[in-house]
Each structure stands twice: as C-alpha cells, then as structure tokens.
Amino acid sequence: MVRWKQADAAMAEQGEKVISRLLEHGYEAYWVGGCVRDELMGRPVDDMDITTSALPEEVQGVFDRTVPTGIQHGTVTVLSGPYAFEVTTYRVEGAYEKHRRPAEVAFVRDLKEDLKRRDFTINAMARDIEGKIVDPFHGYGDLNHRIIRCVGDAKERFQEDALRMVRCIRFASVFGFDIAHRTWKGLLGERENIRFVAMERFRIELEKLMAGSKPSRGLGLLHRSKLPSYAKSPFPHASEASLIRLIDALSPEELPIRFALLLYACGLSAEEANVHLRDWTFPNTSREQIAGILNVGQAVKAINAASDIRLEWIKIVLRFGRETSNAWLRMADVLAAGGASSYPPDVLASGRAWMEEMAVYRMSELAVTGKDLLAMSGRKGGPWLGEILDGLLVRAASGELPNDKNRLIEEAKQVISTHE
C-alpha cells in the first residue's frame, strides 16, 4: 500500500482498492489532481479523484456499486466501503460553451493527453499505486518555486473556462504563491469573459479565498485584476487597503465577520450589503448573519452621546441577538487595533461586560408572556401588548426589574393604569 501522509488512512486504503481493481482488469488508473498536489504540499487531503483509461461503461462493469454522476463527461462515482471516489476516463475536450464547460469530450487512452487539458500545472500531476508521480508539465517544480502557472497557453485555458481566472487568484492567495507572468497576462487579457460565470460559482471561489490564512492578498489580486467589476460585484478600492489588511487578523473560523469587514471596507450600509449578498447567492442564514453584524455597527454609531450608553447597547443586543452582537464586537476590536474605529469607546470597552450582566437576551426568556398580560388585564390584544412586553424585556435585561413573573405583572398593571 502506497503511504499517504495527509489523507485519512481508511480513505487511502479504499482508494487503492479501486485503483487495484482497475489495474487487475487491464486498465490504467491513477490518483490525480488536488489530492496529489495537497499530499506533496503537506496539506490535508479531503477527497481523492481517480483517472483511468477505462471507459465509463467499463468502469461500471468492474464495480458493483457505482453512480453515473457525470457519465456524459466520463465521470462515474465508485462506492468503496464508506467512501465515494470520482473515477474519470482520460479525455480531451472540444470547444467550450460560453467559456464555462466543454460542448463535447472525447475519451482517450493516454494519461498525458488527459493531464494536458487541466487548468494549472500543480493540478496536472498523477500518482500511481506505487507512489510514483507522473508530472509531464513540471507541476512539482512549480510547487517548489511557489508558482501558479497554466498548463500550456494561459489565454486558451482561461478562454475555455473563465472561472479558472478566479481559481488562479484563489490558489495564489490560499497557498501564498506567485502567479507566473504569462498566466497573469493571460488572465488580464480574458477577464471580460468572467461575465459568463454564474455568480454562485464566483461566490464559492470567493468564500474559499476568504477562508484562507491571508485573504487580503487574494482581495488585492482581485482588485488589480478588475475581475469583480466585470462580474458586477462591489469591491474595495486601493484607498481602503488598510482596512482590507485587517481582515487577516480574523481567523478562518470567523468567516462571517471577515465578510462583514470586507463589506464595511466597501463602504456599504447593512441594507446595501444585504442586496449584494443576495446577488452573490449567499444562503439566507449567512446573508442575515453578515448583514446583521453591519446592522449592529450602524445602531452603535447612532447612539446619542448624551443617552445612557449601557442601556442603548442592551437594546441593541436584544434587537439583533447576543451572537450577532458578539460578532460585531470582534470586528470592532480588529478595527480599533488597526486604528480604524469610529465607534463609541464606551461600547468597545464595556460592551462584553454589559452583555454578560444581562438577565435575559430574548423575549422567550422573559418570565411573563402576552397571554399572562391579557389574562391579567382582561383587554383585547393590540399594539399596546407588544409595547409593554418590549418595555418589560428591556428593564429585565438591564437589571432594573427582576425577571420574576409576579413582579413583572405588577409592573405591567402600573403601566396600563397610567395609560388609561
């Protein structure tokens, strides 16, 4: 068994069984692409793709458990143990439709011909069952020299699939590599074709870029390339470069906050950001989370200096939630550390402590309900009910009143009597 240092041992074992089975039936088979690249780089290998000389129907004939996931393009998913492996027949590709996908493919029996169609040299390497690397386009050398380089002519590769331009920048950013001069020149020459790429695909690449260790580098490359403008996406200009660099201070696990800071650097309001996030096809949960962080910031900036700042902050936490408010505080800390904060210093200094002191954080935690107040008052429901509950929530959260049902009902009686 060839040793994989970066892959799960059980997955590697099942992958070897797939390759061995194909070899036993007289076909060629190799691990290929990202798994080979990541193993050589010492990065975690999350999945394993396999390439083979066997035609799709021949692959299906070799294995009992298969799924024809992309059979028209030569891909059959082979199930081995609890793992799924995409097994793709060596192929060459004809003309591409709308700079995104090949209109037709032709299956071949030559591994090098298959590797020739791939995007970058570091992704055009294969590994055989003995561990030998097949590298006709010198991807290993480019890994060692930390270079992203297209296989063959860069303009042709980007004409075929315009998404490769964003992937080029994403790889350079996440890996900390340079982009080869001719590859960058080819990218600039073909950048207008990014308009043919679905925004969802652009967004997925952007998320991967933003989850890297230093997203500011990739964002800078995107700005220099002008790809976002051709894709009709808002991005910061050079004047906000100091804010963009602050994104690196946030961890990849804080991705929503990274995006909130990016949109803040773009000068977008929460409402504008929400529209762009929708256009970028972000899932509703992510979109609301990111826009919510910006909403908290706007609410904090709107606090009147003459008001009770602690109480106003508590109202903000109740309105937008504890998690979102905590996320905003994290972003505000990064901005303050970078000398770029314009928020009230009292909130930055005491916001977390004030939040920890709150007795309740949402209406469901209040000891009294609307039904309780209707039963107590004998009145019909209406706007008055929500107003009283909101007032009780604020007072209980701030500690002005205990979160006790009887005490809150008594307070509600007093409020009702003063308005009758």
C-alpha positions, 0 to 999 in steps of 0.5 A: 500500500502506497503511504499517504501522509495527509489523507485519512488512512481508511480513505487511502486504503479504499482508494487503492482498492479501486485503483487495484481493481482497475489495474487487475482488469487491464486498465490504467488508473491513477490518483490525480489532481488536488489530492496529489498536489495537497499530499506533496504540499503537506496539506490535508487531503479531503477527497481523492479523484481517480483517472483511468483509461477505462471507459465509463461503461467499463468502469461500471462493469468492474464495480458493483456499486457505482453512480453515473454522476457525470457519465456524459463527461466520463465521470462515474462515482465508485462506492468503496466501503464508506467512501465515494471516489470520482473515477474519470476516463482520460479525455480531451475536450472540444470547444467550450460553451460560453467559456464555462464547460466543454460542448463535447469530450472525447475519451482517450487512452493516454494519461498525458493527453488527459493531464494536458487539458487541466487548468494549472500545472500543480493540478496536472500531476498523477500518482500511481499505486506505487507512489510514483508521480507522473508530472509531464508539465513540471507541476512539482517544480512549480510547487517548489518555486511557489508558482501558479502557472497554466498548463500550456497557453494561459489565454486558451485555458482561461478562454475555455473556462473563465472561472479558472481566472478566479481559481488562479487568484484563489490558489495564489492567495490560499497557498501564498504563491506567485502567479507566473507572468504569462498566466497573469497576462493571460488572465488580464487579457480574458477577464471580460469573459468572467461575465459568463460565470454564474455568480454562485460559482464566483461566490464559492471561489470567493468564500474559499479565498476568504477562508484562507490564512491571508485573504487580503492578498487574494482581495488585492489580486482581485482588485488589480485584476478588475475581475469583480467589476466585470462580474458586477460585484462591489469591491474595495478600492486601493484607498481602503487597503488598510482596512482590507489588511485587517481582515487577516487578523480574523481567523478562518473560523470567523468567516462571517465577520471577515465578510462583514469587514470586507463589506464595511471596507466597501463602504456599504450600509447593512441594507446595501450589503444585504442586496449584494449578498443576495446577488452573490447567492449567499444562503439566507442564514449567512446573508442575515448573519453578515448583514446583521453584524453591519446592522449592529455597527450602524445602531452603535454609531447612532447612539446619542452621546448624551443617552445612557450608553449601557442601556442603548447597547442592551437594546441593541443586543436584544434587537439583533441577538447576543451572537450577532452582537458578539460578532460585531464586537470582534470586528470592532476590536480588529478595527480599533487595533488597526486604528480604524474605529469610529465607534463609541469607546464606551461600547468597545470597552464595556460592551462584553461586560454589559452583555454578560450582566444581562438577565435575559437576551430574548423575549422567550426568556422573559418570565411573563408572556402576552397571554399572562398580560391579557389574562391579567388585564382582561383587554383585547390584544393590540399594539399596546401588548407588544409595547409593554412586553418590549418595555418589560424585556428591556428593564429585565435585561438591564437589571432594573426589574427582576425577571420574576413573573409576579413582579413583572405583572405588577409592573405591567398593571402600573403601566396600563393604569397610567395609560388609561 
